[in-house]
Amino acid sequence: VNPFASEQAKSIGYPMENVRSKSWDEFSQAESPKMDIVITVCDSAAGESCPLWRGTPIKVHWGFEDPSHVSGTDEEKRHAFAHTFGLIRHKIQKLVDLPIETLNQEELIEALNRIGESAE
């Protein structure tokens, strides 16, 4: 886990014990948990082919610039991670606020794509 990502997560109270980077292959195994929605976030992931996920999850992409690619001072890097974390948290809140139980699959995909395309 990138140290600036870890630092940012800790600063917002996210528990970092047992957190590690994982290959998405880990989530495509027969014993992997079933997922309902898979959201890729890295700009470079948009064009990549995803593995076959267990079940048939909805797949959407919410592109963010990778803050680990920012060069500069440590403070500039911290700012890049804080900015990206803020954007992700905002989109996750929009996801949490969706009335998922009232949406059919097509409506849910459309709503998730709208969240991903929003500038905020």
Biopython code that builds the backbone (N, CA, C, O; Angstrom):
import numpy as np
from Bio.PDB.StructureBuilder import StructureBuilder

atoms = [
    (1, "VAL", "N", (0.860, -1.177, 0.000)),
    (1, "VAL", "CA", (0.000, 0.000, 0.000)),
    (1, "VAL", "C", (0.903, 1.235, 0.000)),
    (1, "VAL", "O", (1.840, 1.336, 0.791)),
    (2, "ASN", "N", (0.606, 2.151, -0.886)),
    (2, "ASN", "CA", (1.385, 3.385, -0.969)),
    (2, "ASN", "C", (1.355, 4.094, 0.384)),
    (2, "ASN", "O", (0.282, 4.241, 0.970)),
    (3, "PRO", "N", (2.508, 4.536, 0.892)),
    (3, "PRO", "CA", (2.533, 5.177, 2.211)),
    (3, "PRO", "C", (1.666, 6.434, 2.295)),
    (3, "PRO", "O", (1.123, 6.729, 3.360)),
    (4, "PHE", "N", (1.525, 7.177, 1.203)),
    (4, "PHE", "CA", (0.671, 8.370, 1.229)),
    (4, "PHE", "C", (-0.808, 7.971, 1.279)),
    (4, "PHE", "O", (-1.617, 8.653, 1.909)),
    (5, "ALA", "N", (-1.155, 6.871, 0.616)),
    (5, "ALA", "CA", (-2.531, 6.366, 0.694)),
    (5, "ALA", "C", (-2.823, 5.889, 2.113)),
    (5, "ALA", "O", (-3.886, 6.171, 2.666)),
    (6, "SER", "N", (-1.879, 5.170, 2.691)),
    (6, "SER", "CA", (-2.039, 4.686, 4.062)),
    (6, "SER", "C", (-2.191, 5.844, 5.037)),
    (6, "SER", "O", (-3.056, 5.819, 5.911)),
    (7, "GLU", "N", (-1.356, 6.848, 4.884)),
    (7, "GLU", "CA", (-1.412, 8.036, 5.740)),
    (7, "GLU", "C", (-2.765, 8.734, 5.609)),
    (7, "GLU", "O", (-3.358, 9.130, 6.613)),
    (8, "GLN", "N", (-3.250, 8.883, 4.389)),
    (8, "GLN", "CA", (-4.539, 9.540, 4.160)),
    (8, "GLN", "C", (-5.673, 8.724, 4.769)),
    (8, "GLN", "O", (-6.564, 9.282, 5.410)),
    (9, "ALA", "N", (-5.646, 7.419, 4.575)),
    (9, "ALA", "CA", (-6.700, 6.563, 5.124)),
    (9, "ALA", "C", (-6.729, 6.651, 6.648)),
    (9, "ALA", "O", (-7.801, 6.751, 7.246)),
    (10, "LYS", "N", (-5.567, 6.615, 7.269)),
    (10, "LYS", "CA", (-5.497, 6.738, 8.735)),
    (10, "LYS", "C", (-6.036, 8.088, 9.187)),
    (10, "LYS", "O", (-6.698, 8.174, 10.222)),
    (11, "SER", "N", (-5.761, 9.144, 8.426)),
    (11, "SER", "CA", (-6.188, 10.492, 8.822)),
    (11, "SER", "C", (-7.711, 10.644, 8.813)),
    (11, "SER", "O", (-8.247, 11.532, 9.476)),
    (12, "ILE", "N", (-8.407, 9.791, 8.072)),
    (12, "ILE", "CA", (-9.869, 9.856, 8.062)),
    (12, "ILE", "C", (-10.479, 8.742, 8.910)),
    (12, "ILE", "O", (-11.685, 8.499, 8.864)),
    (13, "GLY", "N", (-9.625, 8.068, 9.685)),
    (13, "GLY", "CA", (-10.115, 7.069, 10.623)),
    (13, "GLY", "C", (-10.343, 5.687, 10.054)),
    (13, "GLY", "O", (-11.010, 4.861, 10.678)),
    (14, "TYR", "N", (-9.800, 5.422, 8.882)),
    (14, "TYR", "CA", (-9.966, 4.108, 8.281)),
    (14, "TYR", "C", (-8.982, 3.142, 8.924)),
    (14, "TYR", "O", (-7.785, 3.430, 8.960)),
    (15, "PRO", "N", (-9.451, 2.001, 9.435)),
    (15, "PRO", "CA", (-8.533, 1.049, 10.070)),
    (15, "PRO", "C", (-7.597, 0.417, 9.034)),
    (15, "PRO", "O", (-8.051, -0.101, 8.014)),
    (16, "MET", "N", (-6.316, 0.463, 9.300)),
    (16, "MET", "CA", (-5.338, -0.019, 8.321)),
    (16, "MET", "C", (-4.696, -1.358, 8.695)),
    (16, "MET", "O", (-3.804, -1.829, 7.990)),
    (17, "GLU", "N", (-5.137, -1.973, 9.794)),
    (17, "GLU", "CA", (-4.599, -3.282, 10.144)),
    (17, "GLU", "C", (-5.017, -4.280, 9.064)),
    (17, "GLU", "O", (-6.151, -4.249, 8.585)),
    (18, "ASN", "N", (-4.116, -5.140, 8.696)),
    (18, "ASN", "CA", (-4.370, -6.199, 7.710)),
    (18, "ASN", "C", (-4.721, -5.691, 6.314)),
    (18, "ASN", "O", (-5.237, -6.457, 5.500)),
    (19, "VAL", "N", (-4.454, -4.425, 6.019)),
    (19, "VAL", "CA", (-4.703, -3.888, 4.682)),
    (19, "VAL", "C", (-3.471, -4.158, 3.823)),
    (19, "VAL", "O", (-2.338, -3.963, 4.265)),
    (20, "ARG", "N", (-3.705, -4.606, 2.596)),
    (20, "ARG", "CA", (-2.605, -4.881, 1.675)),
    (20, "ARG", "C", (-3.111, -4.717, 0.259)),
    (20, "ARG", "O", (-4.312, -4.809, 0.006)),
    (21, "SER", "N", (-2.205, -4.476, -0.658)),
    (21, "SER", "CA", (-2.576, -4.438, -2.074)),
    (21, "SER", "C", (-2.924, -5.848, -2.515)),
    (21, "SER", "O", (-2.295, -6.819, -2.094)),
    (22, "LYS", "N", (-3.929, -5.949, -3.365)),
    (22, "LYS", "CA", (-4.359, -7.256, -3.849)),
    (22, "LYS", "C", (-4.501, -7.214, -5.366)),
    (22, "LYS", "O", (-4.903, -6.206, -5.947)),
    (23, "SER", "N", (-4.169, -8.310, -5.972)),
    (23, "SER", "CA", (-4.431, -8.468, -7.403)),
    (23, "SER", "C", (-5.914, -8.771, -7.555)),
    (23, "SER", "O", (-6.502, -9.457, -6.718)),
    (24, "TRP", "N", (-6.520, -8.257, -8.629)),
    (24, "TRP", "CA", (-7.941, -8.566, -8.780)),
    (24, "TRP", "C", (-8.164, -10.031, -9.102)),
    (24, "TRP", "O", (-9.293, -10.515, -9.028)),
    (25, "ASP", "N", (-7.098, -10.749, -9.460)),
    (25, "ASP", "CA", (-7.216, -12.193, -9.666)),
    (25, "ASP", "C", (-7.676, -12.893, -8.389)),
    (25, "ASP", "O", (-8.309, -13.947, -8.438)),
    (26, "GLU", "N", (-7.347, -12.288, -7.244)),
    (26, "GLU", "CA", (-7.746, -12.837, -5.958)),
    (26, "GLU", "C", (-9.269, -12.908, -5.826)),
    (26, "GLU", "O", (-9.794, -13.729, -5.074)),
    (27, "PHE", "N", (-9.961, -12.057, -6.548)),
    (27, "PHE", "CA", (-11.412, -11.975, -6.431)),
    (27, "PHE", "C", (-12.140, -12.737, -7.532)),
    (27, "PHE", "O", (-13.366, -12.675, -7.627)),
    (28, "SER", "N", (-11.396, -13.449, -8.355)),
    (28, "SER", "CA", (-12.023, -14.202, -9.446)),
    (28, "SER", "C", (-11.958, -15.709, -9.210)),
    (28, "SER", "O", (-12.323, -16.496, -10.084)),
    (29, "GLN", "N", (-11.499, -16.103, -8.041)),
    (29, "GLN", "CA", (-11.387, -17.523, -7.711)),
    (29, "GLN", "C", (-12.748, -18.083, -7.292)),
    (29, "GLN", "O", (-13.634, -17.331, -6.884)),
    (30, "ALA", "N", (-12.909, -19.383, -7.391)),
    (30, "ALA", "CA", (-14.179, -20.029, -7.028)),
    (30, "ALA", "C", (-14.553, -19.759, -5.572)),
    (30, "ALA", "O", (-15.735, -19.644, -5.247)),
    (31, "GLU", "N", (-13.564, -19.658, -4.702)),
    (31, "GLU", "CA", (-13.834, -19.448, -3.274)),
    (31, "GLU", "C", (-13.933, -17.964, -2.899)),
    (31, "GLU", "O", (-14.145, -17.632, -1.733)),
    (32, "SER", "N", (-13.783, -17.088, -3.870)),
    (32, "SER", "CA", (-13.869, -15.648, -3.616)),
    (32, "SER", "C", (-15.300, -15.260, -3.265)),
    (32, "SER", "O", (-16.251, -15.916, -3.690)),
    (33, "PRO", "N", (-15.448, -14.185, -2.482)),
    (33, "PRO", "CA", (-16.811, -13.738, -2.173)),
    (33, "PRO", "C", (-17.529, -13.272, -3.440)),
    (33, "PRO", "O", (-16.908, -12.721, -4.349)),
    (34, "LYS", "N", (-18.827, -13.494, -3.489)),
    (34, "LYS", "CA", (-19.636, -13.039, -4.618)),
    (34, "LYS", "C", (-19.811, -11.533, -4.482)),
    (34, "LYS", "O", (-20.106, -11.028, -3.399)),
    (35, "MET", "N", (-19.628, -10.827, -5.581)),
    (35, "MET", "CA", (-19.797, -9.377, -5.573)),
    (35, "MET", "C", (-20.983, -9.006, -6.442)),
    (35, "MET", "O", (-21.229, -9.615, -7.483)),
    (36, "ASP", "N", (-21.715, -7.993, -5.995)),
    (36, "ASP", "CA", (-22.858, -7.513, -6.760)),
    (36, "ASP", "C", (-22.460, -6.400, -7.721)),
    (36, "ASP", "O", (-23.004, -6.285, -8.820)),
    (37, "ILE", "N", (-21.496, -5.577, -7.287)),
    (37, "ILE", "CA", (-21.035, -4.443, -8.094)),
    (37, "ILE", "C", (-19.512, -4.402, -8.033)),
    (37, "ILE", "O", (-18.929, -4.512, -6.954)),
    (38, "VAL", "N", (-18.873, -4.245, -9.180)),
    (38, "VAL", "CA", (-17.422, -4.065, -9.250)),
    (38, "VAL", "C", (-17.179, -2.705, -9.890)),
    (38, "VAL", "O", (-17.634, -2.438, -11.003)),
    (39, "ILE", "N", (-16.452, -1.843, -9.170)),
    (39, "ILE", "CA", (-16.143, -0.505, -9.678)),
    (39, "ILE", "C", (-14.632, -0.383, -9.791)),
    (39, "ILE", "O", (-13.925, -0.442, -8.785)),
    (40, "THR", "N", (-14.133, -0.214, -11.006)),
    (40, "THR", "CA", (-12.710, 0.053, -11.184)),
    (40, "THR", "C", (-12.524, 1.564, -11.114)),
    (40, "THR", "O", (-13.394, 2.327, -11.535)),
    (41, "VAL", "N", (-11.374, 1.991, -10.575)),
    (41, "VAL", "CA", (-11.179, 3.427, -10.355)),
    (41, "VAL", "C", (-9.928, 3.996, -10.999)),
    (41, "VAL", "O", (-9.835, 5.209, -11.185)),
    (42, "CYS", "N", (-8.982, 3.168, -11.337)),
    (42, "CYS", "CA", (-7.733, 3.664, -11.903)),
    (42, "CYS", "C", (-7.942, 4.012, -13.373)),
    (42, "CYS", "O", (-8.518, 3.227, -14.126)),
    (43, "ASP", "N", (-7.473, 5.191, -13.780)),
    (43, "ASP", "CA", (-7.615, 5.593, -15.184)),
    (43, "ASP", "C", (-7.078, 4.528, -16.133)),
    (43, "ASP", "O", (-7.655, 4.298, -17.195)),
    (44, "SER", "N", (-5.981, 3.879, -15.758)),
    (44, "SER", "CA", (-5.396, 2.877, -16.652)),
    (44, "SER", "C", (-6.245, 1.612, -16.722)),
    (44, "SER", "O", (-6.088, 0.825, -17.655)),
    (45, "ALA", "N", (-7.146, 1.397, -15.754)),
    (45, "ALA", "CA", (-7.982, 0.190, -15.760)),
    (45, "ALA", "C", (-9.119, 0.278, -16.766)),
    (45, "ALA", "O", (-9.718, -0.742, -17.106)),
    (46, "ALA", "N", (-9.427, 1.466, -17.244)),
    (46, "ALA", "CA", (-10.576, 1.649, -18.139)),
    (46, "ALA", "C", (-10.456, 0.799, -19.395)),
    (46, "ALA", "O", (-11.457, 0.267, -19.873)),
    (47, "GLY", "N", (-9.266, 0.662, -19.930)),
    (47, "GLY", "CA", (-9.098, -0.084, -21.162)),
    (47, "GLY", "C", (-8.691, -1.528, -20.962)),
    (47, "GLY", "O", (-8.607, -2.289, -21.926)),
    (48, "GLU", "N", (-8.438, -1.913, -19.726)),
    (48, "GLU", "CA", (-7.999, -3.277, -19.456)),
    (48, "GLU", "C", (-9.188, -4.222, -19.425)),
    (48, "GLU", "O", (-10.308, -3.829, -19.097)),
    (49, "SER", "N", (-8.924, -5.476, -19.772)),
    (49, "SER", "CA", (-9.992, -6.459, -19.643)),
    (49, "SER", "C", (-9.996, -6.969, -18.208)),
    (49, "SER", "O", (-8.951, -7.286, -17.640)),
    (50, "CYS", "N", (-11.181, -7.038, -17.643)),
    (50, "CYS", "CA", (-11.336, -7.496, -16.261)),
    (50, "CYS", "C", (-11.381, -9.014, -16.238)),
    (50, "CYS", "O", (-11.718, -9.645, -17.240)),
    (51, "PRO", "N", (-11.044, -9.596, -15.104)),
    (51, "PRO", "CA", (-11.167, -11.048, -14.993)),
    (51, "PRO", "C", (-12.644, -11.442, -14.960)),
    (51, "PRO", "O", (-13.525, -10.588, -14.864)),
    (52, "LEU", "N", (-12.890, -12.713, -15.040)),
    (52, "LEU", "CA", (-14.254, -13.205, -14.880)),
    (52, "LEU", "C", (-14.537, -13.244, -13.386)),
    (52, "LEU", "O", (-13.923, -14.010, -12.643)),
    (53, "TRP", "N", (-15.465, -12.416, -12.963)),
    (53, "TRP", "CA", (-15.812, -12.356, -11.547)),
    (53, "TRP", "C", (-16.790, -13.473, -11.216)),
    (53, "TRP", "O", (-17.567, -13.905, -12.068)),
    (54, "ARG", "N", (-16.746, -13.932, -9.981)),
    (54, "ARG", "CA", (-17.697, -14.932, -9.512)),
    (54, "ARG", "C", (-19.095, -14.311, -9.556)),
    (54, "ARG", "O", (-19.282, -13.171, -9.129)),
    (55, "GLY", "N", (-20.063, -15.047, -10.066)),
    (55, "GLY", "CA", (-21.407, -14.499, -10.221)),
    (55, "GLY", "C", (-21.450, -13.608, -11.452)),
    (55, "GLY", "O", (-20.636, -13.751, -12.364)),
    (56, "THR", "N", (-22.383, -12.711, -11.468)),
    (56, "THR", "CA", (-22.505, -11.779, -12.593)),
    (56, "THR", "C", (-22.659, -10.359, -12.061)),
    (56, "THR", "O", (-23.735, -9.770, -12.160)),
    (57, "PRO", "N", (-21.585, -9.810, -11.497)),
    (57, "PRO", "CA", (-21.699, -8.466, -10.931)),
    (57, "PRO", "C", (-21.856, -7.401, -12.013)),
    (57, "PRO", "O", (-21.447, -7.584, -13.159)),
    (58, "ILE", "N", (-22.456, -6.294, -11.617)),
    (58, "ILE", "CA", (-22.498, -5.109, -12.463)),
    (58, "ILE", "C", (-21.086, -4.542, -12.467)),
    (58, "ILE", "O", (-20.460, -4.446, -11.411)),
    (59, "LYS", "N", (-20.568, -4.164, -13.641)),
    (59, "LYS", "CA", (-19.217, -3.609, -13.739)),
    (59, "LYS", "C", (-19.293, -2.197, -14.302)),
    (59, "LYS", "O", (-19.866, -1.969, -15.368)),
    (60, "VAL", "N", (-18.708, -1.254, -13.572)),
    (60, "VAL", "CA", (-18.636, 0.130, -14.033)),
    (60, "VAL", "C", (-17.238, 0.666, -13.755)),
    (60, "VAL", "O", (-16.479, 0.095, -12.971)),
    (61, "HIS", "N", (-16.918, 1.763, -14.409)),
    (61, "HIS", "CA", (-15.607, 2.385, -14.216)),
    (61, "HIS", "C", (-15.788, 3.836, -13.796)),
    (61, "HIS", "O", (-16.490, 4.603, -14.454)),
    (62, "TRP", "N", (-15.146, 4.200, -12.691)),
    (62, "TRP", "CA", (-15.096, 5.584, -12.228)),
    (62, "TRP", "C", (-13.629, 5.996, -12.293)),
    (62, "TRP", "O", (-12.867, 5.676, -11.382)),
    (63, "GLY", "N", (-13.223, 6.683, -13.324)),
    (63, "GLY", "CA", (-11.813, 7.011, -13.519)),
    (63, "GLY", "C", (-11.328, 8.148, -12.634)),
    (63, "GLY", "O", (-11.970, 9.193, -12.530)),
    (64, "PHE", "N", (-10.200, 7.929, -12.007)),
    (64, "PHE", "CA", (-9.508, 8.954, -11.219)),
    (64, "PHE", "C", (-8.050, 8.970, -11.650)),
    (64, "PHE", "O", (-7.470, 7.926, -11.951)),
    (65, "GLU", "N", (-7.471, 10.145, -11.677)),
    (65, "GLU", "CA", (-6.035, 10.213, -11.928)),
    (65, "GLU", "C", (-5.329, 9.557, -10.750)),
    (65, "GLU", "O", (-5.723, 9.742, -9.598)),
    (66, "ASP", "N", (-4.301, 8.803, -11.039)),
    (66, "ASP", "CA", (-3.571, 8.089, -9.997)),
    (66, "ASP", "C", (-2.692, 9.065, -9.229)),
    (66, "ASP", "O", (-1.738, 9.601, -9.793)),
    (67, "PRO", "N", (-2.991, 9.310, -7.948)),
    (67, "PRO", "CA", (-2.189, 10.271, -7.188)),
    (67, "PRO", "C", (-0.749, 9.810, -6.973)),
    (67, "PRO", "O", (0.117, 10.627, -6.662)),
    (68, "SER", "N", (-0.482, 8.522, -7.134)),
    (68, "SER", "CA", (0.895, 8.047, -6.960)),
    (68, "SER", "C", (1.788, 8.486, -8.113)),
    (68, "SER", "O", (3.010, 8.362, -8.027)),
    (69, "HIS", "N", (1.196, 8.999, -9.192)),
    (69, "HIS", "CA", (1.984, 9.491, -10.326)),
    (69, "HIS", "C", (2.380, 10.954, -10.176)),
    (69, "HIS", "O", (3.104, 11.491, -11.015)),
    (70, "VAL", "N", (1.911, 11.598, -9.116)),
    (70, "VAL", "CA", (2.245, 13.005, -8.890)),
    (70, "VAL", "C", (3.695, 13.099, -8.441)),
    (70, "VAL", "O", (4.127, 12.387, -7.534)),
    (71, "SER", "N", (4.440, 13.990, -9.091)),
    (71, "SER", "CA", (5.811, 14.232, -8.647)),
    (71, "SER", "C", (5.816, 15.558, -7.905)),
    (71, "SER", "O", (4.918, 16.383, -8.075)),
    (72, "GLY", "N", (6.816, 15.749, -7.098)),
    (72, "GLY", "CA", (6.895, 16.984, -6.327)),
    (72, "GLY", "C", (7.263, 16.687, -4.890)),
    (72, "GLY", "O", (7.796, 15.626, -4.566)),
    (73, "THR", "N", (6.968, 17.645, -4.042)),
    (73, "THR", "CA", (7.302, 17.498, -2.626)),
    (73, "THR", "C", (6.340, 16.503, -1.973)),
    (73, "THR", "O", (5.296, 16.164, -2.530)),
    (74, "ASP", "N", (6.718, 16.052, -0.792)),
    (74, "ASP", "CA", (5.824, 15.166, -0.052)),
    (74, "ASP", "C", (4.489, 15.852, 0.218)),
    (74, "ASP", "O", (3.443, 15.204, 0.185)),
    (75, "GLU", "N", (4.516, 17.138, 0.480)),
    (75, "GLU", "CA", (3.272, 17.871, 0.739)),
    (75, "GLU", "C", (2.385, 17.889, -0.509)),
    (75, "GLU", "O", (1.166, 17.754, -0.401)),
    (76, "GLU", "N", (2.978, 18.054, -1.680)),
    (76, "GLU", "CA", (2.206, 18.016, -2.932)),
    (76, "GLU", "C", (1.611, 16.624, -3.164)),
    (76, "GLU", "O", (0.484, 16.496, -3.645)),
    (77, "LYS", "N", (2.366, 15.599, -2.824)),
    (77, "LYS", "CA", (1.865, 14.227, -2.954)),
    (77, "LYS", "C", (0.722, 13.984, -1.968)),
    (77, "LYS", "O", (-0.291, 13.383, -2.324)),
    (78, "ARG", "N", (0.889, 14.453, -0.723)),
    (78, "ARG", "CA", (-0.186, 14.321, 0.265)),
    (78, "ARG", "C", (-1.457, 15.013, -0.231)),
    (78, "ARG", "O", (-2.559, 14.482, -0.093)),
    (79, "HIS", "N", (-1.291, 16.187, -0.801)),
    (79, "HIS", "CA", (-2.440, 16.931, -1.318)),
    (79, "HIS", "C", (-3.136, 16.139, -2.433)),
    (79, "HIS", "O", (-4.365, 16.090, -2.483)),
    (80, "ALA", "N", (-2.358, 15.524, -3.320)),
    (80, "ALA", "CA", (-2.937, 14.734, -4.416)),
    (80, "ALA", "C", (-3.747, 13.561, -3.864)),
    (80, "ALA", "O", (-4.841, 13.275, -4.349)),
    (81, "PHE", "N", (-3.210, 12.886, -2.853)),
    (81, "PHE", "CA", (-3.942, 11.764, -2.255)),
    (81, "PHE", "C", (-5.189, 12.252, -1.531)),
    (81, "PHE", "O", (-6.246, 11.628, -1.636)),
    (82, "ALA", "N", (-5.084, 13.354, -0.801)),
    (82, "ALA", "CA", (-6.252, 13.898, -0.097)),
    (82, "ALA", "C", (-7.343, 14.279, -1.096)),
    (82, "ALA", "O", (-8.524, 14.023, -0.862)),
    (83, "HIS", "N", (-6.942, 14.887, -2.201)),
    (83, "HIS", "CA", (-7.907, 15.290, -3.232)),
    (83, "HIS", "C", (-8.616, 14.065, -3.819)),
    (83, "HIS", "O", (-9.841, 14.052, -3.944)),
    (84, "THR", "N", (-7.847, 13.048, -4.175)),
    (84, "THR", "CA", (-8.426, 11.838, -4.763)),
    (84, "THR", "C", (-9.321, 11.120, -3.758)),
    (84, "THR", "O", (-10.405, 10.658, -4.115)),
    (85, "PHE", "N", (-8.879, 11.021, -2.502)),
    (85, "PHE", "CA", (-9.716, 10.404, -1.470)),
    (85, "PHE", "C", (-11.042, 11.146, -1.347)),
    (85, "PHE", "O", (-12.096, 10.524, -1.215)),
    (86, "GLY", "N", (-10.989, 12.474, -1.390)),
    (86, "GLY", "CA", (-12.210, 13.275, -1.292)),
    (86, "GLY", "C", (-13.166, 12.994, -2.438)),
    (86, "GLY", "O", (-14.371, 12.859, -2.228)),
    (87, "LEU", "N", (-12.636, 12.906, -3.644)),
    (87, "LEU", "CA", (-13.470, 12.602, -4.813)),
    (87, "LEU", "C", (-14.113, 11.222, -4.692)),
    (87, "LEU", "O", (-15.298, 11.048, -4.978)),
    (88, "ILE", "N", (-13.320, 10.251, -4.267)),
    (88, "ILE", "CA", (-13.837, 8.887, -4.117)),
    (88, "ILE", "C", (-14.917, 8.845, -3.038)),
    (88, "ILE", "O", (-15.972, 8.243, -3.235)),
    (89, "ARG", "N", (-14.653, 9.482, -1.900)),
    (89, "ARG", "CA", (-15.649, 9.495, -0.812)),
    (89, "ARG", "C", (-16.954, 10.127, -1.281)),
    (89, "ARG", "O", (-18.033, 9.644, -0.940)),
    (90, "HIS", "N", (-16.865, 11.188, -2.051)),
    (90, "HIS", "CA", (-18.066, 11.863, -2.546)),
    (90, "HIS", "C", (-18.881, 10.926, -3.442)),
    (90, "HIS", "O", (-20.104, 10.855, -3.320)),
    (91, "LYS", "N", (-18.212, 10.218, -4.329)),
    (91, "LYS", "CA", (-18.919, 9.295, -5.226)),
    (91, "LYS", "C", (-19.489, 8.106, -4.452)),
    (91, "LYS", "O", (-20.589, 7.639, -4.749)),
    (92, "ILE", "N", (-18.746, 7.620, -3.465)),
    (92, "ILE", "CA", (-19.259, 6.519, -2.645)),
    (92, "ILE", "C", (-20.507, 6.964, -1.889)),
    (92, "ILE", "O", (-21.458, 6.194, -1.758)),
    (93, "GLN", "N", (-20.512, 8.192, -1.394)),
    (93, "GLN", "CA", (-21.701, 8.688, -0.704)),
    (93, "GLN", "C", (-22.896, 8.725, -1.647)),
    (93, "GLN", "O", (-24.015, 8.399, -1.249)),
    (94, "LYS", "N", (-22.664, 9.121, -2.898)),
    (94, "LYS", "CA", (-23.752, 9.102, -3.884)),
    (94, "LYS", "C", (-24.252, 7.672, -4.109)),
    (94, "LYS", "O", (-25.452, 7.450, -4.272)),
    (95, "LEU", "N", (-23.331, 6.707, -4.118)),
    (95, "LEU", "CA", (-23.713, 5.303, -4.258)),
    (95, "LEU", "C", (-24.557, 4.866, -3.062)),
    (95, "LEU", "O", (-25.605, 4.243, -3.231)),
    (96, "VAL", "N", (-24.101, 5.192, -1.865)),
    (96, "VAL", "CA", (-24.823, 4.817, -0.647)),
    (96, "VAL", "C", (-26.224, 5.434, -0.631)),
    (96, "VAL", "O", (-27.167, 4.821, -0.130)),
    (97, "ASP", "N", (-26.356, 6.629, -1.171)),
    (97, "ASP", "CA", (-27.644, 7.333, -1.182)),
    (97, "ASP", "C", (-28.625, 6.808, -2.234)),
    (97, "ASP", "O", (-29.801, 7.172, -2.214)),
    (98, "LEU", "N", (-28.158, 5.964, -3.144)),
    (98, "LEU", "CA", (-29.057, 5.429, -4.175)),
    (98, "LEU", "C", (-30.126, 4.536, -3.541)),
    (98, "LEU", "O", (-29.834, 3.783, -2.612)),
    (99, "PRO", "N", (-31.348, 4.616, -4.036)),
    (99, "PRO", "CA", (-32.400, 3.707, -3.555)),
    (99, "PRO", "C", (-32.284, 2.356, -4.276)),
    (99, "PRO", "O", (-33.165, 1.975, -5.048)),
    (100, "ILE", "N", (-31.197, 1.648, -4.015)),
    (100, "ILE", "CA", (-30.854, 0.438, -4.773)),
    (100, "ILE", "C", (-31.998, -0.568, -4.807)),
    (100, "ILE", "O", (-32.236, -1.205, -5.833)),
    (101, "GLU", "N", (-32.707, -0.711, -3.690)),
    (101, "GLU", "CA", (-33.774, -1.714, -3.632)),
    (101, "GLU", "C", (-34.939, -1.396, -4.570)),
    (101, "GLU", "O", (-35.757, -2.270, -4.856)),
    (102, "THR", "N", (-35.022, -0.159, -5.048)),
    (102, "THR", "CA", (-36.123, 0.213, -5.953)),
    (102, "THR", "C", (-35.692, 0.256, -7.417)),
    (102, "THR", "O", (-36.520, 0.494, -8.296)),
    (103, "LEU", "N", (-34.408, 0.029, -7.689)),
    (103, "LEU", "CA", (-33.894, 0.129, -9.058)),
    (103, "LEU", "C", (-33.748, -1.252, -9.682)),
    (103, "LEU", "O", (-33.316, -2.199, -9.025)),
    (104, "ASN", "N", (-34.113, -1.357, -10.955)),
    (104, "ASN", "CA", (-33.804, -2.601, -11.658)),
    (104, "ASN", "C", (-32.342, -2.518, -12.109)),
    (104, "ASN", "O", (-31.701, -1.481, -11.942)),
    (105, "GLN", "N", (-31.822, -3.588, -12.670)),
    (105, "GLN", "CA", (-30.401, -3.630, -13.023)),
    (105, "GLN", "C", (-30.019, -2.534, -14.012)),
    (105, "GLN", "O", (-28.980, -1.894, -13.853)),
    (106, "GLU", "N", (-30.835, -2.315, -15.016)),
    (106, "GLU", "CA", (-30.530, -1.285, -16.015)),
    (106, "GLU", "C", (-30.489, 0.106, -15.376)),
    (106, "GLU", "O", (-29.599, 0.902, -15.675)),
    (107, "GLU", "N", (-31.444, 0.395, -14.504)),
    (107, "GLU", "CA", (-31.479, 1.694, -13.819)),
    (107, "GLU", "C", (-30.277, 1.864, -12.899)),
    (107, "GLU", "O", (-29.711, 2.952, -12.794)),
    (108, "LEU", "N", (-29.892, 0.776, -12.232)),
    (108, "LEU", "CA", (-28.734, 0.832, -11.342)),
    (108, "LEU", "C", (-27.459, 1.102, -12.137)),
    (108, "LEU", "O", (-26.642, 1.932, -11.737)),
    (109, "ILE", "N", (-27.287, 0.416, -13.245)),
    (109, "ILE", "CA", (-26.107, 0.643, -14.092)),
    (109, "ILE", "C", (-26.076, 2.090, -14.565)),
    (109, "ILE", "O", (-25.027, 2.734, -14.533)),
    (110, "GLU", "N", (-27.209, 2.596, -14.997)),
    (110, "GLU", "CA", (-27.289, 3.984, -15.451)),
    (110, "GLU", "C", (-26.924, 4.951, -14.321)),
    (110, "GLU", "O", (-26.180, 5.907, -14.538)),
    (111, "ALA", "N", (-27.444, 4.703, -13.125)),
    (111, "ALA", "CA", (-27.145, 5.568, -11.980)),
    (111, "ALA", "C", (-25.662, 5.508, -11.620)),
    (111, "ALA", "O", (-25.050, 6.537, -11.334)),
    (112, "LEU", "N", (-25.085, 4.313, -11.633)),
    (112, "LEU", "CA", (-23.660, 4.161, -11.321)),
    (112, "LEU", "C", (-22.798, 4.863, -12.365)),
    (112, "LEU", "O", (-21.800, 5.497, -12.023)),
    (113, "ASN", "N", (-23.175, 4.752, -13.622)),
    (113, "ASN", "CA", (-22.424, 5.442, -14.677)),
    (113, "ASN", "C", (-22.527, 6.956, -14.532)),
    (113, "ASN", "O", (-21.549, 7.667, -14.760)),
    (114, "ARG", "N", (-23.702, 7.454, -14.154)),
    (114, "ARG", "CA", (-23.864, 8.903, -13.931)),
    (114, "ARG", "C", (-22.952, 9.372, -12.798)),
    (114, "ARG", "O", (-22.319, 10.424, -12.896)),
    (115, "ILE", "N", (-22.890, 8.590, -11.732)),
    (115, "ILE", "CA", (-22.002, 8.946, -10.623)),
    (115, "ILE", "C", (-20.564, 8.998, -11.123)),
    (115, "ILE", "O", (-19.829, 9.938, -10.819)),
    (116, "GLY", "N", (-20.166, 7.994, -11.886)),
    (116, "GLY", "CA", (-18.805, 7.946, -12.404)),
    (116, "GLY", "C", (-18.469, 9.094, -13.329)),
    (116, "GLY", "O", (-17.327, 9.551, -13.366)),
    (117, "GLU", "N", (-19.455, 9.565, -14.076)),
    (117, "GLU", "CA", (-19.225, 10.646, -15.039)),
    (117, "GLU", "C", (-19.308, 12.027, -14.417)),
    (117, "GLU", "O", (-18.867, 13.006, -15.019)),
    (118, "SER", "N", (-19.874, 12.117, -13.206)),
    (118, "SER", "CA", (-20.023, 13.437, -12.580)),
    (118, "SER", "C", (-18.655, 14.007, -12.236)),
    (118, "SER", "O", (-17.738, 13.270, -11.871)),
    (119, "ALA", "N", (-18.528, 15.305, -12.353)),
    (119, "ALA", "CA", (-17.241, 15.976, -12.138)),
    (119, "ALA", "C", (-16.878, 16.063, -10.663)),
    (119, "ALA", "O", (-15.716, 16.300, -10.332)),
    (120, "GLU", "N", (-17.821, 15.882, -9.793)),
    (120, "GLU", "CA", (-17.554, 16.032, -8.354)),
    (120, "GLU", "C", (-16.972, 14.781, -7.779)),
    (120, "GLU", "O", (-16.685, 14.727, -6.583)),
]
sb = StructureBuilder()
sb.init_structure("model")
sb.init_model(0)
sb.init_chain("A")
sb.init_seg("    ")
for serial, (resi, resn, name, xyz) in enumerate(atoms, 1):
    if name == "N":
        sb.init_residue(resn, " ", resi, " ")
    sb.init_atom(name, np.array(xyz, "f"), 0.0, 1.0, " ", f" {name:<3s}", serial, name[0])
structure = sb.get_structure()
